Amino acid sequence: MRFLQIALIVFGTAIMSNAASFDCSKASSATEKSICASEILSHRDQALAILYKEKREYDESAADAQKDWITNVQIPCKGDKACLLSAYDRRFDDFLPSIDGLDSETIDMVNALCPHKPDYAEIIRHIFIDHSEDEDTVTAVFETACWLGAYQEGSLFFHSYDMLAIPVPVFKGDDNEIIGIGATTTVPMADVDEINGTIHGWSKSRGIGDCSSSGSWKFIDRNLALQNYQVDSLCDGEFEANQFFDINDFL
């Protein structure tokens, strides 16, 4: 296949691997062992630790609430992964906007941007950790199916910071020529990776051949930063060596 690939570095931010909030080499209980054995549970545990640390700075009751949750919700799961995931999800409701708690203005925003969303569309909450030099922060990112096409569906993303749709940066071009950078509001066939803080999207076009495009975005400072993008625009089935571009060439 003939591809045009664009790779860019938006910020020189090191990507940190996610880990539990405690030393897994000393894990002894069923809960601790289960958390350490699961990437997603380790990620959720680290996110909760960040949120709890922030809340303790201004809420004197935070410690008692955390102890109550550990004793009455987390430990009774006895290390069961599904139970723990549900327990963490409910606990996040105490720190971040919940799906059930979204206000009417937010729902109106979604309906306005997605007037043709499929009947099965529901809102999903993802938990992202934004690693920075100063401190780590946690953001709830919401996703919903926005449109349904012949080959794929598109997802709209908005986050708990301001409840506005998150712009999705894309390259604009014609055949093999990149002419600039634009933005859209949805990601086709979105595959969300909370652990690495990324979203991958793939789109297939109508027509003869394998016309398609795909890209990956990373959440940085509550926004989506385009990491790579590739396009098979000629649909001729011929492979072409990747070409790389720096974002500064298009600013």
C-alpha positions in Angstrom: 0.0 0.0 0.0 1.2 3.5 -0.7 1.5 5.4 2.5 2.4 8.9 3.6 3.3 8.9 7.2 3.8 12.0 9.3 5.5 11.8 12.6 5.9 14.8 14.9 7.0 15.6 18.4 4.8 18.3 19.9 6.5 18.6 23.3 9.7 17.1 24.6 7.8 15.4 27.5 9.1 12.1 28.7 6.5 9.3 28.7 6.3 7.7 32.1 5.2 4.2 32.6 2.1 3.8 34.8 2.5 2.0 38.1 0.5 1.4 41.2 0.6 3.9 44.0 2.6 1.5 46.2 5.7 -0.7 45.9 4.5 -3.9 44.1 7.6 -5.8 45.3 6.1 -5.6 48.7 2.5 -6.6 47.7 1.1 -9.1 50.1 -2.7 -8.9 50.2 -5.0 -10.3 47.5 -6.0 -6.7 46.6 -2.4 -5.5 46.2 -1.4 -8.5 44.1 -4.4 -8.1 41.8 -3.6 -4.4 41.3 0.1 -5.1 40.5 -0.9 -7.9 38.1 -3.1 -5.6 36.0 -2.0 -2.6 34.0 -5.4 -1.0 34.1 -5.9 -1.5 37.8 -2.4 -0.1 38.5 -3.3 2.9 36.3 -6.5 3.4 38.2 -4.8 3.0 41.6 -2.2 5.6 40.6 -4.9 8.0 39.4 -6.9 7.6 42.6 -3.7 8.3 44.7 -3.2 11.6 42.8 -6.7 12.7 43.3 -6.7 11.7 47.0 -3.5 13.6 47.6 -5.0 16.7 46.1 -8.2 16.5 48.1 -6.3 16.0 51.4 -4.8 19.5 51.0 -8.2 21.1 51.5 -10.6 18.5 52.9 -10.0 17.3 56.4 -12.5 14.4 56.0 -10.7 13.0 53.0 -8.6 10.5 55.0 -11.6 9.1 56.8 -13.5 8.7 53.5 -10.6 6.9 51.9 -10.2 4.6 54.8 -13.9 3.8 54.7 -13.7 3.0 51.0 -10.7 0.7 51.4 -12.3 -1.1 54.3 -15.9 -1.5 53.0 -15.5 -1.5 49.2 -11.9 -2.3 48.1 -10.9 -5.1 50.5 -14.2 -7.0 50.2 -13.5 -7.5 46.5 -10.8 -10.0 47.6 -8.7 -9.3 44.6 -11.4 -9.9 42.0 -10.4 -7.7 39.0 -13.9 -6.9 37.8 -15.0 -6.0 41.3 -12.0 -3.8 41.8 -12.5 -2.0 38.5 -16.1 -1.3 39.5 -15.0 -0.1 43.0 -12.5 2.3 41.5 -15.0 3.6 39.0 -17.5 4.4 41.8 -14.7 6.0 43.9 -13.8 8.3 41.1 -17.3 9.7 41.3 -16.2 11.3 44.6 -13.5 13.3 42.8 -14.5 13.7 39.1 -17.7 14.4 37.2 -19.7 11.2 36.8 -21.6 10.1 33.7 -24.9 10.4 35.6 -23.9 13.8 36.9 -23.4 15.5 33.5 -25.6 18.6 33.4 -28.1 19.5 30.7 -25.8 22.0 29.0 -23.2 19.3 28.4 -25.8 16.9 27.0 -27.1 19.8 24.8 -23.5 20.3 23.5 -23.2 16.7 22.6 -26.5 16.6 20.9 -25.7 19.8 18.9 -22.3 18.4 17.7 -23.7 14.9 17.1 -27.2 15.4 15.5 -27.0 12.0 13.8 -25.5 10.0 16.6 -26.6 6.3 16.5 -29.4 5.1 18.7 -27.0 2.8 20.7 -24.7 5.7 21.6 -23.8 5.9 25.3 -21.3 8.0 27.2 -18.1 6.4 28.5 -15.7 7.9 31.0 -11.9 7.3 30.6 -9.4 8.2 33.3 -6.2 9.9 32.0 -3.1 10.9 33.9 -1.2 13.9 32.5 2.4 13.6 33.5 4.3 16.9 33.7 7.5 18.2 35.2 5.7 20.0 38.0 3.0 17.5 39.1 0.8 14.7 37.7 -2.9 15.6 37.2 -5.9 13.4 36.5 -8.6 14.3 34.0 -11.9 12.4 33.2 -12.3 12.2 29.4 -15.8 11.3 28.2 -16.4 9.6 24.9 -19.6 9.0 22.9 -20.4 7.7 19.4 -21.2 10.7 17.3 -21.9 9.4 13.8 -22.2 6.1 12.0 -21.0 5.7 8.4 -20.8 2.9 5.9 -17.5 1.7 7.1 -17.0 3.1 10.6 -18.3 5.3 13.4 -16.8 8.5 14.8 -16.3 9.3 18.5 -16.7 12.7 20.1 -14.4 13.4 23.2 -14.9 16.0 25.9 -13.3 16.3 29.3 -14.2 17.2 32.9 -12.0 20.3 32.8 -14.5 22.5 31.0 -17.0 20.1 29.5 -16.2 21.2 25.9 -15.5 19.1 22.9 -11.7 18.4 22.6 -10.4 19.5 19.2 -8.7 16.7 17.2 -5.7 18.1 15.1 -5.2 16.5 11.7 -3.0 17.1 8.7 -4.7 18.6 5.6 -3.4 17.5 2.2 -4.1 16.6 -1.4 -2.6 13.2 -2.6 1.0 13.2 -1.3 1.3 16.9 -0.5 0.7 18.2 3.0 -0.6 21.7 2.9 -1.3 22.5 6.5 -2.8 21.5 9.8 -6.5 21.5 10.6 -8.8 20.2 13.3 -12.0 18.2 13.5 -14.3 17.2 16.4 -14.3 13.4 16.1 -12.0 10.4 15.8 -13.1 7.6 13.5 -13.0 4.0 14.9 -11.3 5.4 18.1 -9.3 3.0 20.2 -8.6 4.5 23.6 -5.5 3.5 25.7 -5.9 5.0 29.1 -2.6 3.6 30.4 -0.5 5.4 27.8 -2.9 8.3 27.4 -3.4 7.9 23.7 -6.2 7.5 21.1 -5.7 5.7 17.8 -8.1 6.3 15.0 -8.6 4.6 11.6 -10.8 5.7 8.6 -11.6 3.9 5.4 -12.9 5.9 2.4 -15.4 5.0 -0.3 -14.0 4.0 -3.6 -11.9 1.4 -5.4 -8.9 0.1 -3.6 -7.7 0.6 0.0 -8.1 4.3 0.5 -7.6 4.8 4.2 -6.0 7.0 6.9 -5.0 6.5 10.5 -3.5 8.5 13.3 -2.6 8.6 16.9 -3.1 11.3 19.4 -1.7 11.8 23.0 -3.3 13.7 25.8 -0.9 16.5 26.8 -2.0 19.3 29.1 -5.7 18.4 28.7 -5.5 18.5 24.9 -5.0 16.0 22.1 -1.6 16.3 20.4 -1.2 14.6 17.1 1.6 12.0 17.3 1.5 10.4 13.9 -0.7 10.2 10.8 -0.6 8.1 7.7 -2.7 8.3 4.5 -3.1 5.9 1.5 -4.5 8.6 -0.7 -3.8 7.1 -4.2 -5.4 3.7 -3.4 -2.9 2.1 -5.8 -1.7 -0.7 -3.7 1.9 0.3 -4.0 4.1 0.7 -1.0 6.2 3.9 -0.6 8.9 4.6 1.9 7.7 6.6 4.9 8.3 10.3 4.8 8.6 12.2 8.1 7.7 15.8 8.8 8.3 18.0 11.8 5.3 20.0 13.1 7.3 23.2 12.8 7.1 22.9 9.0 3.4 23.5 9.2 3.0 26.2 11.9 
